[in-house]
Amino acid sequence: MNILNKPIIFIILLTSIILFSCSKEVYFSGISENSINEIKENYQKINYSKNNIIAIIGSPLIKENSDNLWIYRTDKKTGNAAFKDTVYNKTLKLKFEDDVLKSIEEVDLN
């Protein structure tokens, strides 16, 4: 008995393969959105040092302006490997004065 001789089994198998290949996945890169929100909510109350920031979100992607401007990037996409839809794409700029975080600027790149 050949499995391909049964058309219903073949159709079910083919349909399940197509459905699984089209399932949406989440692709995330960069720093965590929860960590960004934690720093944005608390940086005016808590004097975050550069070491504190590294402990929370890691080393910056770029350091500029005598190490007083740190740039991070984060993005989130959904979809399958062929068709991805961007949920958000952001750049985060952290400015320091005397080793203390003074301002945060979030740039949305969508």
PyMOL commands that set and color helices and strands:
alter all, ss='L'
color gray80, all
select helices_A, chain A and resi 3-5+7-21+33-42+50-57
alter helices_A, ss='H'
color red, helices_A
select strands_A, chain A and resi 25-30+62-64+69-79+84-97+100-108
alter strands_A, ss='S'
color yellow, strands_A
deselect
rebuild
show_as cartoon
